[in-house]
Amino acid sequence: MTRTGFDLALEELHNDLLRMGSIVEKQIHQCMEALVKQDEELAQQIIKNDDLVDKLNRDIEDKCIKLTAKEQPLARDLRTIFTTTKLVTDLERMADYAVDIAKITLRLKNEKYIKELIDIPKMAVMVNSMIKSSLDAYVAADVENAYAACKLDDEIDELYKNIFNELLTIASKDLKNVNQITQLLFVCKYLERIADHATNICEWTIYLVTGEQKDLNE
Amino acid sequence: MTRTGFDLALEELHNDLLRMGSIVEKQIHQCMEALVKQDEELAQQIIKNDDLVDKLNRDIEDKCIKLTAKEQPLARDLRTIFTTTKLVTDLERMADYAVDIAKITLRLKNEKYIKELIDIPKMAVMVNSMIKSSLDAYVAADVENAYAACKLDDEIDELYKNIFNELLTIASKDLKNVNQITQLLFVCKYLERIADHATNICEWTIYLVTGEQKDLNE
């Protein structure tokens, strides 16, 4: 493989990552839709689609290992491959949380919600926007945009705390719906964790470019 | 570096992994102790100790990258390095959950517990035993023991479901303690997730030996 061939292989890896990222974003978007509309069929579909994410994860890891064996990359090329294998774990974990939320949807399918779900889907929109920004920053190897994408996590954390406290307050007055409220608390927690994984993507971007490992998840 | 030198480097990586693993087990053990005894100081210590886990994580990743660049390993040697970089993420995530539990301890430090905590620490003991078995299986590259370690996850899941349902039942009768019960539900969930990460270690062991990626987290 010539140097150009290696570049092409890296470009293919980037495309794979973006494809995996957009599937993950779709899973998150749809798990919110399923939750809000109590759409059992869609929730089942999300659970099923996770196989595709897992397969992409394995395929990308496989390509990375083969590329390392074949090309024996150094410095930044090696860091590109290494960070790709790390990124896919973050993306795969995000998709797992979408499945967790779909499973909660199935558990709540016959319950009348205590209130219209507005802030939780809003949080999910912010989370998806953060995933997109962080992946774009990674593929463009853009440290500045990686830091910018990270800042969204603070807003998400703020919203998370508000929703969490609101739900706990409702729970402390409403014995009948403790199960439902607990499940919704977990949904919030999962969205917050997805954002943490997006923060990891920003960290990998910084590492890719600078070789420095930063911890932005404080 | 001669072939023997590479073997020594791999042995060093294994020792690093085991060291990181035993710190993680200690963090999990101590976060249970802090929770049960409502020991604020110990909880703070656990949060502080996480820096050590993060540093070990980065050091091991760094060694893996340098070793790949220097040795240009192939086949199983490459899989050893690759799986090591994956394993440390699982260990680091486990340690993060110990920190999450320590933070819950701080939140509950002034509350009288609704009941003596017995099953949750029992679950933690099982989780730690699973971590130890899965890491030992990995270092010994022992597929059979990896599958055996995985089986513990079923028992942990069973205990998790029992505790979860019991807590929910209590919550539905006890408005005053909804916050506490919710926090304890999260503790259970975190322990269950730690076990999932131990399952990942078993999967990496199978991959290391056979080159096949299995999904045992079903």
Interface residues (C-beta under 8 A of the other chain):
Chain A: D54 R58 E61 D62 C64 I65 T68 A69 Q72 L74 A75 L78 R79 F82 T85 K86 T89 L168 A171 S172 K173 L175 K176 V178 N179 T182 L185 F186 K189 Q213 D215
Chain B: D54 R58 E61 D62 C64 I65 T68 A69 Q72 L74 A75 L78 R79 F82 T85 K86 T89 L168 A171 S172 K173 L175 K176 V178 N179 T182 L185 F186 K189 Q213 D215
